[in-house]
Amino acid sequence: MTMLADAMAVAQGVSDPELPMLTLADLGVLRDVREEDGRVIVSITPTYTGCPAMDTMRDDLVHALRNAGHDDVEVRTVLAPPWSSDWITEDGKRKLAEAGIAPPGEARQRPPGPVPLTLALPVRPVRCPRCGSPDTGEVSRFSATACKALRRCRACREPFEHVKEI
């Protein structure tokens, strides 16, 4: 395996600190892994400006790559284009649902330029990840993180989190 292929495999296996059932690749924040003159350069994009998990993501990537034998590692933050919940892979959405977290639907299309972070209400019914019912209601606009909402299913009465469409 080449140095780049190994570094890519290691970076793709690093878990998200807030959603540990997902890798950074599943979440869509891992943008690029490349090699320049023996240095591994990884590019990541925050899910939203000021995401508090970015430092942990960076540290986890550096730690995993160094443990795999890549001594010279740089992690860069890429802000453009901005992350979208549409970048979560289908496998990532499946993993969220299996963990009892409703995955996001398709995000609204937005014109080029500055991106307002509205964290608006979902544009579709949010199905309960436990029983599948669309009869759910929002309990709190924000959950454990700003990119998730707390909801409750009216059918099975279980609470669950929903990753917002951004």
Steps between C-alpha positions, in 0.01 A plus 500: 500500500634844413551769758205699363266199488590411858451858620165518321383173659606618846333842463179344365481283813512783755170536689313824550532610867132600530349221290739210565294257290618703198845548357606844383465359147141385573419847631648663191741726688810314373567687178844390381807301592816554301875465529749778434871430541441229760245705696140382533260791452138446604223750425182512706193726496299591812131418500439861597709804590629472852445123526665411832595152376754627245794497743417146607462388137839650422664338803341161426619509137856594598506234773366223272736587215805523728409166660490354148856619437438835331722733701447820299128586502317826437124547531348795317155652538318566173200735517396515134280354386322485835400161637149378431309220670462367143867393531413233756537170316212257461695263725532783753125565491438129554739498799324802652160331472637177647629703795155652558581840343280618214721584202449825313288525189617684194616854576344793319697617199663836556650755263877553488646750744472545878305224669257604771494243780132490580471144633140522384229251580512188284322528168371142525348285772772356720442126541569335832817291466357243742148427366500689168198718579492844334290628793779673691538838664788722593575522873802729473655677200844410636616171642846390612647702212373796297467285187248264666145551630322298769173344386241259642296241316129526569445134402761319715556805727879460486727804481767515231744740341478626142799627299374824346505573129770760440 
